[in-house]
Amino acid sequence: MSQEEKPWFNHSQMIANIMSARMKELGMTQKMLAEKMNCTQQYISKILKGHENLSLEAISKIENALGIHVL
């Protein structure tokens, strides 16, 4: 099954776009976001590519770290 056929793929890409825009507004780097979320920069990179099947916990951490709501 290709990425595009996975049911969560479009949601993941939408979240990645929202994150990128907010990070740009805040002048935040991937490394800075990773530190706020207590994860690796590599994980943030995967999320921002829109190819990560995010858990509710990860989405909550993203929302808290960026001060946004995606759900």
PDB file of N, CA, C and O in Angstrom:
ATOM      1  N   MET A   1       0.844  -1.182   0.000  1.00  0.00           N
ATOM      2  CA  MET A   1       0.000   0.000   0.000  1.00  0.00           C
ATOM      3  C   MET A   1       0.888   1.244   0.000  1.00  0.00           C
ATOM      4  O   MET A   1       1.765   1.376   0.854  1.00  0.00           O
ATOM      5  N   SER A   2       0.672   2.144  -0.935  1.00  0.00           N
ATOM      6  CA  SER A   2       1.468   3.362  -1.000  1.00  0.00           C
ATOM      7  C   SER A   2       1.020   4.328   0.098  1.00  0.00           C
ATOM      8  O   SER A   2      -0.059   4.181   0.671  1.00  0.00           O
ATOM      9  N   GLN A   3       1.871   5.318   0.379  1.00  0.00           N
ATOM     10  CA  GLN A   3       1.544   6.309   1.413  1.00  0.00           C
ATOM     11  C   GLN A   3       0.191   6.966   1.127  1.00  0.00           C
ATOM     12  O   GLN A   3      -0.615   7.149   2.040  1.00  0.00           O
ATOM     13  N   GLU A   4      -0.058   7.317  -0.127  1.00  0.00           N
ATOM     14  CA  GLU A   4      -1.271   8.029  -0.485  1.00  0.00           C
ATOM     15  C   GLU A   4      -2.528   7.203  -0.242  1.00  0.00           C
ATOM     16  O   GLU A   4      -3.614   7.765  -0.096  1.00  0.00           O
ATOM     17  N   GLU A   5      -2.399   5.881  -0.196  1.00  0.00           N
ATOM     18  CA  GLU A   5      -3.536   5.003   0.014  1.00  0.00           C
ATOM     19  C   GLU A   5      -3.842   4.782   1.495  1.00  0.00           C
ATOM     20  O   GLU A   5      -4.890   4.235   1.837  1.00  0.00           O
ATOM     21  N   LYS A   6      -2.952   5.194   2.355  1.00  0.00           N
ATOM     22  CA  LYS A   6      -3.163   5.008   3.786  1.00  0.00           C
ATOM     23  C   LYS A   6      -4.146   6.065   4.280  1.00  0.00           C
ATOM     24  O   LYS A   6      -4.007   7.241   3.944  1.00  0.00           O
ATOM     25  N   PRO A   7      -5.148   5.658   5.081  1.00  0.00           N
ATOM     26  CA  PRO A   7      -6.205   6.583   5.495  1.00  0.00           C
ATOM     27  C   PRO A   7      -5.708   7.798   6.268  1.00  0.00           C
ATOM     28  O   PRO A   7      -6.329   8.859   6.202  1.00  0.00           O
ATOM     29  N   TRP A   8      -4.624   7.670   6.985  1.00  0.00           N
ATOM     30  CA  TRP A   8      -4.124   8.756   7.827  1.00  0.00           C
ATOM     31  C   TRP A   8      -3.222   9.720   7.073  1.00  0.00           C
ATOM     32  O   TRP A   8      -2.884  10.779   7.601  1.00  0.00           O
ATOM     33  N   PHE A   9      -2.830   9.385   5.871  1.00  0.00           N
ATOM     34  CA  PHE A   9      -1.807  10.150   5.148  1.00  0.00           C
ATOM     35  C   PHE A   9      -2.197  11.620   4.938  1.00  0.00           C
ATOM     36  O   PHE A   9      -1.390  12.513   5.196  1.00  0.00           O
ATOM     37  N   ASN A  10      -3.420  11.877   4.474  1.00  0.00           N
ATOM     38  CA  ASN A  10      -3.830  13.267   4.234  1.00  0.00           C
ATOM     39  C   ASN A  10      -3.854  14.076   5.515  1.00  0.00           C
ATOM     40  O   ASN A  10      -3.498  15.254   5.516  1.00  0.00           O
ATOM     41  N   HIS A  11      -4.273  13.450   6.611  1.00  0.00           N
ATOM     42  CA  HIS A  11      -4.280  14.142   7.900  1.00  0.00           C
ATOM     43  C   HIS A  11      -2.859  14.483   8.344  1.00  0.00           C
ATOM     44  O   HIS A  11      -2.599  15.572   8.854  1.00  0.00           O
ATOM     45  N   SER A  12      -1.963  13.554   8.145  1.00  0.00           N
ATOM     46  CA  SER A  12      -0.574  13.763   8.523  1.00  0.00           C
ATOM     47  C   SER A  12       0.035  14.929   7.741  1.00  0.00           C
ATOM     48  O   SER A  12       0.761  15.749   8.302  1.00  0.00           O
ATOM     49  N   GLN A  13      -0.263  14.994   6.461  1.00  0.00           N
ATOM     50  CA  GLN A  13       0.262  16.094   5.648  1.00  0.00           C
ATOM     51  C   GLN A  13      -0.338  17.427   6.069  1.00  0.00           C
ATOM     52  O   GLN A  13       0.363  18.438   6.085  1.00  0.00           O
ATOM     53  N   MET A  14      -1.634  17.448   6.413  1.00  0.00           N
ATOM     54  CA  MET A  14      -2.277  18.673   6.871  1.00  0.00           C
ATOM     55  C   MET A  14      -1.623  19.167   8.163  1.00  0.00           C
ATOM     56  O   MET A  14      -1.338  20.357   8.304  1.00  0.00           O
ATOM     57  N   ILE A  15      -1.389  18.259   9.093  1.00  0.00           N
ATOM     58  CA  ILE A  15      -0.747  18.625  10.358  1.00  0.00           C
ATOM     59  C   ILE A  15       0.657  19.146  10.097  1.00  0.00           C
ATOM     60  O   ILE A  15       1.070  20.134  10.705  1.00  0.00           O
ATOM     61  N   ALA A  16       1.394  18.506   9.210  1.00  0.00           N
ATOM     62  CA  ALA A  16       2.744  18.959   8.870  1.00  0.00           C
ATOM     63  C   ALA A  16       2.718  20.381   8.317  1.00  0.00           C
ATOM     64  O   ALA A  16       3.580  21.191   8.659  1.00  0.00           O
ATOM     65  N   ASN A  17       1.751  20.693   7.475  1.00  0.00           N
ATOM     66  CA  ASN A  17       1.642  22.046   6.915  1.00  0.00           C
ATOM     67  C   ASN A  17       1.325  23.076   7.990  1.00  0.00           C
ATOM     68  O   ASN A  17       1.895  24.166   8.001  1.00  0.00           O
ATOM     69  N   ILE A  18       0.414  22.727   8.893  1.00  0.00           N
ATOM     70  CA  ILE A  18       0.077  23.629  10.008  1.00  0.00           C
ATOM     71  C   ILE A  18       1.294  23.854  10.889  1.00  0.00           C
ATOM     72  O   ILE A  18       1.576  24.981  11.297  1.00  0.00           O
ATOM     73  N   MET A  19       2.012  22.779  11.179  1.00  0.00           N
ATOM     74  CA  MET A  19       3.213  22.894  12.010  1.00  0.00           C
ATOM     75  C   MET A  19       4.257  23.790  11.356  1.00  0.00           C
ATOM     76  O   MET A  19       4.825  24.669  12.005  1.00  0.00           O
ATOM     77  N   SER A  20       4.505  23.567  10.083  1.00  0.00           N
ATOM     78  CA  SER A  20       5.526  24.353   9.377  1.00  0.00           C
ATOM     79  C   SER A  20       5.197  25.834   9.403  1.00  0.00           C
ATOM     80  O   SER A  20       6.068  26.668   9.647  1.00  0.00           O
ATOM     81  N   ALA A  21       3.934  26.158   9.151  1.00  0.00           N
ATOM     82  CA  ALA A  21       3.522  27.566   9.155  1.00  0.00           C
ATOM     83  C   ALA A  21       3.701  28.184  10.537  1.00  0.00           C
ATOM     84  O   ALA A  21       4.194  29.306  10.659  1.00  0.00           O
ATOM     85  N   ARG A  22       3.303  27.457  11.576  1.00  0.00           N
ATOM     86  CA  ARG A  22       3.425  27.979  12.940  1.00  0.00           C
ATOM     87  C   ARG A  22       4.891  28.110  13.351  1.00  0.00           C
ATOM     88  O   ARG A  22       5.267  29.090  13.995  1.00  0.00           O
ATOM     89  N   MET A  23       5.715  27.139  12.988  1.00  0.00           N
ATOM     90  CA  MET A  23       7.142  27.220  13.308  1.00  0.00           C
ATOM     91  C   MET A  23       7.763  28.443  12.642  1.00  0.00           C
ATOM     92  O   MET A  23       8.602  29.119  13.237  1.00  0.00           O
ATOM     93  N   LYS A  24       7.356  28.725  11.420  1.00  0.00           N
ATOM     94  CA  LYS A  24       7.870  29.887  10.710  1.00  0.00           C
ATOM     95  C   LYS A  24       7.449  31.165  11.433  1.00  0.00           C
ATOM     96  O   LYS A  24       8.262  32.071  11.614  1.00  0.00           O
ATOM     97  N   GLU A  25       6.178  31.242  11.847  1.00  0.00           N
ATOM     98  CA  GLU A  25       5.677  32.396  12.602  1.00  0.00           C
ATOM     99  C   GLU A  25       6.500  32.634  13.863  1.00  0.00           C
ATOM    100  O   GLU A  25       6.810  33.774  14.210  1.00  0.00           O
ATOM    101  N   LEU A  26       6.844  31.561  14.535  1.00  0.00           N
ATOM    102  CA  LEU A  26       7.564  31.649  15.813  1.00  0.00           C
ATOM    103  C   LEU A  26       9.082  31.725  15.648  1.00  0.00           C
ATOM    104  O   LEU A  26       9.801  31.962  16.618  1.00  0.00           O
ATOM    105  N   GLY A  27       9.564  31.528  14.436  1.00  0.00           N
ATOM    106  CA  GLY A  27      11.007  31.479  14.218  1.00  0.00           C
ATOM    107  C   GLY A  27      11.638  30.277  14.893  1.00  0.00           C
ATOM    108  O   GLY A  27      12.767  30.345  15.380  1.00  0.00           O
ATOM    109  N   MET A  28      10.907  29.183  14.917  1.00  0.00           N
ATOM    110  CA  MET A  28      11.341  27.985  15.633  1.00  0.00           C
ATOM    111  C   MET A  28      11.970  26.976  14.673  1.00  0.00           C
ATOM    112  O   MET A  28      11.442  26.715  13.592  1.00  0.00           O
ATOM    113  N   THR A  29      13.091  26.422  15.082  1.00  0.00           N
ATOM    114  CA  THR A  29      13.757  25.387  14.294  1.00  0.00           C
ATOM    115  C   THR A  29      13.236  24.009  14.703  1.00  0.00           C
ATOM    116  O   THR A  29      12.557  23.857  15.719  1.00  0.00           O
ATOM    117  N   GLN A  30      13.568  23.024  13.896  1.00  0.00           N
ATOM    118  CA  GLN A  30      13.206  21.646  14.231  1.00  0.00           C
ATOM    119  C   GLN A  30      13.841  21.235  15.553  1.00  0.00           C
ATOM    120  O   GLN A  30      13.216  20.560  16.371  1.00  0.00           O
ATOM    121  N   LYS A  31      15.071  21.642  15.752  1.00  0.00           N
ATOM    122  CA  LYS A  31      15.773  21.296  16.991  1.00  0.00           C
ATOM    123  C   LYS A  31      15.076  21.914  18.201  1.00  0.00           C
ATOM    124  O   LYS A  31      14.921  21.263  19.233  1.00  0.00           O
ATOM    125  N   MET A  32      14.658  23.166  18.071  1.00  0.00           N
ATOM    126  CA  MET A  32      13.962  23.831  19.177  1.00  0.00           C
ATOM    127  C   MET A  32      12.645  23.132  19.490  1.00  0.00           C
ATOM    128  O   MET A  32      12.300  22.937  20.656  1.00  0.00           O
ATOM    129  N   LEU A  33      11.914  22.757  18.450  1.00  0.00           N
ATOM    130  CA  LEU A  33      10.645  22.061  18.663  1.00  0.00           C
ATOM    131  C   LEU A  33      10.883  20.694  19.297  1.00  0.00           C
ATOM    132  O   LEU A  33      10.142  20.280  20.188  1.00  0.00           O
ATOM    133  N   ALA A  34      11.904  20.005  18.842  1.00  0.00           N
ATOM    134  CA  ALA A  34      12.232  18.694  19.411  1.00  0.00           C
ATOM    135  C   ALA A  34      12.523  18.805  20.906  1.00  0.00           C
ATOM    136  O   ALA A  34      12.104  17.953  21.690  1.00  0.00           O
ATOM    137  N   GLU A  35      13.228  19.839  21.291  1.00  0.00           N
ATOM    138  CA  GLU A  35      13.528  20.032  22.711  1.00  0.00           C
ATOM    139  C   GLU A  35      12.256  20.284  23.508  1.00  0.00           C
ATOM    140  O   GLU A  35      12.102  19.760  24.611  1.00  0.00           O
ATOM    141  N   LYS A  36      11.333  21.091  22.953  1.00  0.00           N
ATOM    142  CA  LYS A  36      10.072  21.365  23.646  1.00  0.00           C
ATOM    143  C   LYS A  36       9.202  20.120  23.758  1.00  0.00           C
ATOM    144  O   LYS A  36       8.461  19.960  24.727  1.00  0.00           O
ATOM    145  N   MET A  37       9.293  19.239  22.764  1.00  0.00           N
ATOM    146  CA  MET A  37       8.479  18.029  22.754  1.00  0.00           C
ATOM    147  C   MET A  37       9.185  16.840  23.391  1.00  0.00           C
ATOM    148  O   MET A  37       8.595  15.768  23.526  1.00  0.00           O
ATOM    149  N   ASN A  38      10.434  17.019  23.779  1.00  0.00           N
ATOM    150  CA  ASN A  38      11.230  15.949  24.382  1.00  0.00           C
ATOM    151  C   ASN A  38      11.338  14.748  23.438  1.00  0.00           C
ATOM    152  O   ASN A  38      11.060  13.607  23.810  1.00  0.00           O
ATOM    153  N   CYS A  39      11.753  15.050  22.198  1.00  0.00           N
ATOM    154  CA  CYS A  39      11.966  14.000  21.206  1.00  0.00           C
ATOM    155  C   CYS A  39      13.186  14.392  20.365  1.00  0.00           C
ATOM    156  O   CYS A  39      13.858  15.379  20.664  1.00  0.00           O
ATOM    157  N   THR A  40      13.461  13.636  19.339  1.00  0.00           N
ATOM    158  CA  THR A  40      14.630  13.936  18.512  1.00  0.00           C
ATOM    159  C   THR A  40      14.268  14.841  17.336  1.00  0.00           C
ATOM    160  O   THR A  40      13.115  14.903  16.909  1.00  0.00           O
ATOM    161  N   GLN A  41      15.268  15.528  16.831  1.00  0.00           N
ATOM    162  CA  GLN A  41      15.085  16.364  15.644  1.00  0.00           C
ATOM    163  C   GLN A  41      14.723  15.490  14.453  1.00  0.00           C
ATOM    164  O   GLN A  41      13.981  15.924  13.572  1.00  0.00           O
ATOM    165  N   GLN A  42      15.231  14.280  14.415  1.00  0.00           N
ATOM    166  CA  GLN A  42      14.934  13.350  13.330  1.00  0.00           C
ATOM    167  C   GLN A  42      13.443  13.011  13.301  1.00  0.00           C
ATOM    168  O   GLN A  42      12.851  12.895  12.227  1.00  0.00           O
ATOM    169  N   TYR A  43      12.838  12.854  14.477  1.00  0.00           N
ATOM    170  CA  TYR A  43      11.410  12.567  14.555  1.00  0.00           C
ATOM    171  C   TYR A  43      10.603  13.766  14.043  1.00  0.00           C
ATOM    172  O   TYR A  43       9.625  13.589  13.316  1.00  0.00           O
ATOM    173  N   ILE A  44      11.003  14.967  14.417  1.00  0.00           N
ATOM    174  CA  ILE A  44      10.328  16.180  13.939  1.00  0.00           C
ATOM    175  C   ILE A  44      10.431  16.257  12.421  1.00  0.00           C
ATOM    176  O   ILE A  44       9.457  16.601  11.752  1.00  0.00           O
ATOM    177  N   SER A  45      11.591  15.944  11.878  1.00  0.00           N
ATOM    178  CA  SER A  45      11.776  15.954  10.432  1.00  0.00           C
ATOM    179  C   SER A  45      10.808  14.997   9.747  1.00  0.00           C
ATOM    180  O   SER A  45      10.221  15.337   8.720  1.00  0.00           O
ATOM    181  N   LYS A  46      10.639  13.806  10.305  1.00  0.00           N
ATOM    182  CA  LYS A  46       9.709  12.832   9.731  1.00  0.00           C
ATOM    183  C   LYS A  46       8.279  13.354   9.773  1.00  0.00           C
ATOM    184  O   LYS A  46       7.525  13.192   8.813  1.00  0.00           O
ATOM    185  N   ILE A  47       7.908  13.982  10.886  1.00  0.00           N
ATOM    186  CA  ILE A  47       6.560  14.541  11.009  1.00  0.00           C
ATOM    187  C   ILE A  47       6.342  15.626   9.955  1.00  0.00           C
ATOM    188  O   ILE A  47       5.303  15.663   9.297  1.00  0.00           O
ATOM    189  N   LEU A  48       7.333  16.511   9.802  1.00  0.00           N
ATOM    190  CA  LEU A  48       7.195  17.636   8.874  1.00  0.00           C
ATOM    191  C   LEU A  48       7.184  17.210   7.416  1.00  0.00           C
ATOM    192  O   LEU A  48       6.766  17.978   6.549  1.00  0.00           O
ATOM    193  N   LYS A  49       7.633  16.006   7.141  1.00  0.00           N
ATOM    194  CA  LYS A  49       7.533  15.482   5.777  1.00  0.00           C
ATOM    195  C   LYS A  49       6.126  14.945   5.509  1.00  0.00           C
ATOM    196  O   LYS A  49       5.782  14.635   4.368  1.00  0.00           O
ATOM    197  N   GLY A  50       5.311  14.838   6.572  1.00  0.00           N
ATOM    198  CA  GLY A  50       3.941  14.389   6.416  1.00  0.00           C
ATOM    199  C   GLY A  50       3.783  12.905   6.216  1.00  0.00           C
ATOM    200  O   GLY A  50       2.753  12.446   5.723  1.00  0.00           O
ATOM    201  N   HIS A  51       4.804  12.140   6.597  1.00  0.00           N
ATOM    202  CA  HIS A  51       4.759  10.694   6.383  1.00  0.00           C
ATOM    203  C   HIS A  51       4.681   9.902   7.678  1.00  0.00           C
ATOM    204  O   HIS A  51       4.873   8.686   7.676  1.00  0.00           O
ATOM    205  N   GLU A  52       4.400  10.583   8.785  1.00  0.00           N
ATOM    206  CA  GLU A  52       4.388   9.913  10.086  1.00  0.00           C
ATOM    207  C   GLU A  52       2.948   9.705  10.551  1.00  0.00           C
ATOM    208  O   GLU A  52       2.153  10.644  10.561  1.00  0.00           O
ATOM    209  N   ASN A  53       2.619   8.489  10.931  1.00  0.00           N
ATOM    210  CA  ASN A  53       1.306   8.186  11.481  1.00  0.00           C
ATOM    211  C   ASN A  53       1.326   8.603  12.952  1.00  0.00           C
ATOM    212  O   ASN A  53       1.817   7.865  13.806  1.00  0.00           O
ATOM    213  N   LEU A  54       0.796   9.777  13.238  1.00  0.00           N
ATOM    214  CA  LEU A  54       0.913  10.382  14.560  1.00  0.00           C
ATOM    215  C   LEU A  54      -0.078   9.806  15.558  1.00  0.00           C
ATOM    216  O   LEU A  54      -1.242   9.564  15.239  1.00  0.00           O
ATOM    217  N   SER A  55       0.409   9.593  16.768  1.00  0.00           N
ATOM    218  CA  SER A  55      -0.469   9.172  17.859  1.00  0.00           C
ATOM    219  C   SER A  55      -1.158  10.407  18.435  1.00  0.00           C
ATOM    220  O   SER A  55      -0.741  11.536  18.172  1.00  0.00           O
ATOM    221  N   LEU A  56      -2.199  10.193  19.211  1.00  0.00           N
ATOM    222  CA  LEU A  56      -2.861  11.310  19.883  1.00  0.00           C
ATOM    223  C   LEU A  56      -1.902  11.993  20.856  1.00  0.00           C
ATOM    224  O   LEU A  56      -1.959  13.208  21.042  1.00  0.00           O
ATOM    225  N   GLU A  57      -1.037  11.218  21.465  1.00  0.00           N
ATOM    226  CA  GLU A  57      -0.052  11.785  22.377  1.00  0.00           C
ATOM    227  C   GLU A  57       0.886  12.727  21.620  1.00  0.00           C
ATOM    228  O   GLU A  57       1.181  13.821  22.101  1.00  0.00           O
ATOM    229  N   ALA A  58       1.352  12.317  20.451  1.00  0.00           N
ATOM    230  CA  ALA A  58       2.244  13.156  19.653  1.00  0.00           C
ATOM    231  C   ALA A  58       1.532  14.425  19.203  1.00  0.00           C
ATOM    232  O   ALA A  58       2.113  15.509  19.238  1.00  0.00           O
ATOM    233  N   ILE A  59       0.278  14.296  18.781  1.00  0.00           N
ATOM    234  CA  ILE A  59      -0.480  15.472  18.359  1.00  0.00           C
ATOM    235  C   ILE A  59      -0.651  16.435  19.524  1.00  0.00           C
ATOM    236  O   ILE A  59      -0.528  17.647  19.347  1.00  0.00           O
ATOM    237  N   SER A  60      -0.931  15.914  20.703  1.00  0.00           N
ATOM    238  CA  SER A  60      -1.070  16.749  21.896  1.00  0.00           C
ATOM    239  C   SER A  60       0.230  17.488  22.207  1.00  0.00           C
ATOM    240  O   SER A  60       0.205  18.668  22.556  1.00  0.00           O
ATOM    241  N   LYS A  61       1.355  16.804  22.082  1.00  0.00           N
ATOM    242  CA  LYS A  61       2.657  17.440  22.326  1.00  0.00           C
ATOM    243  C   LYS A  61       2.917  18.543  21.300  1.00  0.00           C
ATOM    244  O   LYS A  61       3.437  19.603  21.647  1.00  0.00           O
ATOM    245  N   ILE A  62       2.559  18.296  20.048  1.00  0.00           N
ATOM    246  CA  ILE A  62       2.722  19.298  18.997  1.00  0.00           C
ATOM    247  C   ILE A  62       1.889  20.526  19.334  1.00  0.00           C
ATOM    248  O   ILE A  62       2.378  21.654  19.276  1.00  0.00           O
ATOM    249  N   GLU A  63       0.626  20.299  19.687  1.00  0.00           N
ATOM    250  CA  GLU A  63      -0.266  21.407  20.020  1.00  0.00           C
ATOM    251  C   GLU A  63       0.280  22.227  21.188  1.00  0.00           C
ATOM    252  O   GLU A  63       0.285  23.457  21.128  1.00  0.00           O
ATOM    253  N   ASN A  64       0.733  21.568  22.237  1.00  0.00           N
ATOM    254  CA  ASN A  64       1.267  22.268  23.407  1.00  0.00           C
ATOM    255  C   ASN A  64       2.536  23.033  23.083  1.00  0.00           C
ATOM    256  O   ASN A  64       2.711  24.171  23.518  1.00  0.00           O
ATOM    257  N   ALA A  65       3.421  22.410  22.320  1.00  0.00           N
ATOM    258  CA  ALA A  65       4.705  23.038  22.013  1.00  0.00           C
ATOM    259  C   ALA A  65       4.547  24.257  21.107  1.00  0.00           C
ATOM    260  O   ALA A  65       5.298  25.225  21.229  1.00  0.00           O
ATOM    261  N   LEU A  66       3.566  24.211  20.194  1.00  0.00           N
ATOM    262  CA  LEU A  66       3.391  25.300  19.237  1.00  0.00           C
ATOM    263  C   LEU A  66       2.245  26.244  19.596  1.00  0.00           C
ATOM    264  O   LEU A  66       2.044  27.260  18.931  1.00  0.00           O
ATOM    265  N   GLY A  67       1.495  25.908  20.648  1.00  0.00           N
ATOM    266  CA  GLY A  67       0.387  26.766  21.058  1.00  0.00           C
ATOM    267  C   GLY A  67      -0.716  26.825  20.009  1.00  0.00           C
ATOM    268  O   GLY A  67      -1.269  27.890  19.737  1.00  0.00           O
ATOM    269  N   ILE A  68      -1.032  25.666  19.418  1.00  0.00           N
ATOM    270  CA  ILE A  68      -2.058  25.586  18.377  1.00  0.00           C
ATOM    271  C   ILE A  68      -2.988  24.411  18.660  1.00  0.00           C
ATOM    272  O   ILE A  68      -2.727  23.587  19.537  1.00  0.00           O
ATOM    273  N   HIS A  69      -4.071  24.352  17.901  1.00  0.00           N
ATOM    274  CA  HIS A  69      -4.962  23.203  17.932  1.00  0.00           C
ATOM    275  C   HIS A  69      -5.054  22.645  16.525  1.00  0.00           C
ATOM    276  O   HIS A  69      -5.347  23.383  15.584  1.00  0.00           O
ATOM    277  N   VAL A  70      -4.811  21.361  16.368  1.00  0.00           N
ATOM    278  CA  VAL A  70      -4.924  20.730  15.052  1.00  0.00           C
ATOM    279  C   VAL A  70      -6.107  19.773  14.993  1.00  0.00           C
ATOM    280  O   VAL A  70      -6.511  19.349  13.910  1.00  0.00           O
ATOM    281  N   LEU A  71      -6.658  19.434  16.140  1.00  0.00           N
ATOM    282  CA  LEU A  71      -7.848  18.564  16.181  1.00  0.00           C
ATOM    283  C   LEU A  71      -9.023  19.352  16.731  1.00  0.00           C
ATOM    284  O   LEU A  71     -10.124  18.816  16.851  1.00  0.00           O
TER     285      LEU A  71
END
